[in-house]
Amino acid sequence: MAGQWLQPRRDATPLAIGNAGSVIRQHRLASGQTQADVAKAMGMTQQHLSQIEHGKCHVSLELRWKFAALLDIPLRTLGLSAH
């Protein structure tokens, strides 16, 4: 199935799915990057990234994939699957 890679993991925990912003923030801080650095690399504003990190807006599956690649976040941690 062509769009299958965008599907959330069936066994993903609600915590992983609902807590993406704080996971992203933790990995960003651990990598030593600023919100401005990550926002620029992601093609978004720093304000949008801040809203994501604080759980004020939804993180699409596409953005989760991009954050995972940029910040080396394990897919499962963001409720994603490589299958």
NORURKA-V670925 format. One record per helix or strand. SS is the DSSP state (alpha for helix, beta for strand). FROM is the first residue (numbers start at 1). LEN is the number of residues. Records with the same first field share a line. If there is no record, write none. Layout:
# NORURKA-V670925
SS->FROM-LEN, FROM-LEN
This chain:
# NORURKA-V670925
alpha->2-5, 14-5, 20-12, 35-8, 46-8, 61-11, 75-4
beta->8-1, 80-1
